[in-house]
Amino acid sequence: MENLKSSLKNAPYFCCEKRNDSEPMCPRNEMCILAWKIFCTKEWFQRISEISQKSFLVSILKQLNSLHLLSYFQNLLQTTQGKDFIYHRSRIHVSKKEGKIVKSSWNQMLNKTVEQKMRETLNWFGNSTPWMKANYTILLLQMCSPRLLLTAADVIRVLFQREWDNISEGQRKCSLQCISETNRLFSGNADLSKAGCAPSDLLVDLDVIRDLSSGASQFRDFIRHLPIHLSKYILSMLDKHTLNKCAFVSQHWAALAQQVKIDLLTHIFIQDQIAFLQGSYTRGVDPSYASKLLIPVPKVTDDGKRVRVKNQKWKLRMKSDYNLWTAYQNQETQQIQMEERNVFCGPYNIRILSDTWDRDRVIHYSGGDLVAVSSNRKIRLVDILRAQEVPMQFRGHTGSVRTLFLCEDENFLLSGSYDMSIRCWDLKSGACIRIFNGHRGTITCMDLCKNRLVSGARDCQVKVWDVEIGKCLKTFKHKDAILATRISDTYIVSSCERGSVKVWHLLTSQLVKTLNGHEGAVKCLCVDQWHLLSGSADGLVIAWSMVGKYERCLMAFKHPREVLHVALLFLRVISACADGKIRIYNFLNGNCLKVMKANGRGC
C-alpha cells in the first residue's frame, strides 16, 4: 500500500520523453495522457462558477462505479471529518430561494465551449482504466476548495453505500479482500465503467447534486460529521420518545439511536446490579443483631436554640469517616439510649397480591390483616393471609381517590379524593360515617394520631381535624401543593412540591423550623420523637433532627430514582424506590445493608 501511495503522489510528474511541441500528448502513454488532461482541466476548471465546478466534480465521482475506488477515496477524504472542515460547513447557508435562482439560470451559467470540454472529459473518463480514474480524481481534488471537498466526501459516502447494498454477501467478503490488494485496484485490463451512458447524460444537474450531497441542503446533519462518541453523547441527552423519532432521520441516525439505547439499558442494568449486590452482600450483617446504644441528639436551651461547642474540629479523611457523630460537629449534644436492630436483613418471602400495573393505584397498610387499595373512585380491601379481595366496596366519592389511611384497630377507613373531600368509612358495613369538607384542592396526603387527623391538599394548606366530630381545628399554609404530612403528639410536619419541609407546633400553631436541602418534590416523611426522614424525587432520603430549631442535615441516603416511601425502625432506614426495590440502610453510618426486590431471592 505504501508503494501504491507513492506512485499516486508522483504520477503527475512522469511524462513521455518522446513528446514535442507539435505533439504535446503521446496517445499511447498513460502518464502523458493524464498530464495533458489535467493541464486542460486546469485551464477552465478554476475559472467557472462554483455550481459548475460542483456539477463536474459530482459527475466524475458518479463514474467511480467500482467498490475498490470508492473505498479508497472514502478513506482518502476522512480528513474532511475534522473540526476545521465541520466548522467550515456550519458557515455555509443555502436557502430554498437561492436554489431556485441557481436552477432557473443553470443553462446561462455554463459557457457552451466549457460545457463541451466538460462532456468530452467525462466521456474520456468513463472509458478510462481504474488506474487513470484514480489518478485523475486525486489531481482534480487538489484543485477543489474546502466546500467542494465536503461535497465530494458526502457523494463518495452515498455512492459507496449504494454500491455496497447492490452486491451479495459472498461478493462483499471478496470485495473486502480485493480492496486491500493494490494490483486489483490498478488493473489495466479491468473496465468497470457502466455501459449505456451517452455523453449528453454524463453531466449531472442540480437535483442530482442535492440528492447525493448533504452539503447543498438547507439543514446541516452535524451529527453525521461528529466523532461517534460525541454523537452518541448528544443523542443520549434525549428522552426515549424523541430518541425513537431520531431513528427515522437516516440510517446513520438509526444506528446511533440503537447504540444509545443499548448503552442506556446497559448502564441502568449495571447500576441496578451494583445496588443489588451492595445490599445482598450480607457478610458482617447479622439478621439477629440487637443492641442498645447511646445516640447523640442536639442539646438546646429553653428557648429552643442549640448550644455550640468551641474549638472542636473533626478531620474527615474518607467518606466512610462520616457518621451520625461527626454530623454534630461544633454542636453540644446529649446522649439518648436507643435500640438498634438489623430488621428485615434476613431471608424473606414474597406474596403477590396483584400483578397488574396501575399507575392510579393508591394503597395503605397499617400492619394488620388488611390492605386498603383504591383505583380511580373504587376502594377495596384485600385480605393478606388469603390473598383475596374482601367482598365489600366503598363508594361515594365523585372524583378519583388520591390517598388512604386504614385504621384497622378502630374499625374505620379514611379516604381523600379529587373531589376535595375526606370520607370516613365503617369497615364492617362499608357505609360512609363522616365527611370532612374544607379543602379547595385535591387531597394528597393524610396522617392520624389518636383523635387528630392531619390532611394536605393541592390548595397549599395543611388542616388538622377532630375525627370524632369532623371539625377543622387548625390550618397551616405553604406556598406550594402539599405532598406529605405527619402528626405526632407535639408536632406537625408537612412537605411540598418545592422541596421544603416545615415543622409546626401542634398546640401553639407556630412554625418551628423550615428544612431545605432537597432539589425535588418531597413525597414522603417519617417522624419519631428525635428524628425526621424526608424522601424526595431527587432520589435522596435526608435525616434531620426533631429537637428544637436544629436545621442541619444529619445523614443522606442516595437512591437511583425517586423515593416513594420511607420509614425509621430501630435505627434502620427502610425506603421504597421507584426502581421497584426496598432498601435498608444503617441510620448511624449510611451503609446499605439490604436490597429487596420482588423478582429476587430472599437469601
Secondary structure, 3 states (H helix, E strand, C coil): CHHHHHHHHHHHHCCCCCCCCCCCCCCCCHHHHHHHHHHHHHHHHCCCCHHHHHHHHHHHHHCCCCHHHHHHHHHHHHHHHCHHHHHHHHCCCCCHHHHHHHHHCHHHHCCHHHHHHHHHHHHHHHCCCHHHHHHHHHHHHHCCCHHHHHHHHHHHHHHHHHHHHCCCHHHHHHHHHHHCCHHHHCCCCCCCCCCCCCHHHCCCCHHHHHHHCHHHCCCCCCCCCCCHHHHHHHHCCCCHHHHHHHCCCCHHHHHHHHHHHHHHHHHHHHHHHHHHHHHHCCCCCCCCCEEEEEEEEECECCCCCECECCCCCCCCCCHHHCCCCHHHCCECEEEEEEEEECCCCCCCCCCCCCCCCCCCCEEEECCCCEEEEEECCEEEEEECCCCEEEEEEECCCCCCEEEEEEECCCCEEEEEECCCEEEEEECCCCCEEEEEECCCCCEEEEEEECCEEEEEECCCEEEEEECCCCEEEEEEECCCCEEEEEECCCEEEEEECCCCEEEEECCCCCEEEEECCCCCCEEEEEECCCEEEEEECCCEEEEEECCCCCCCCCEEEECCCCEEEEEEECCEEEEEECCCEEEEEECCCCCEEEEEECCCCCC
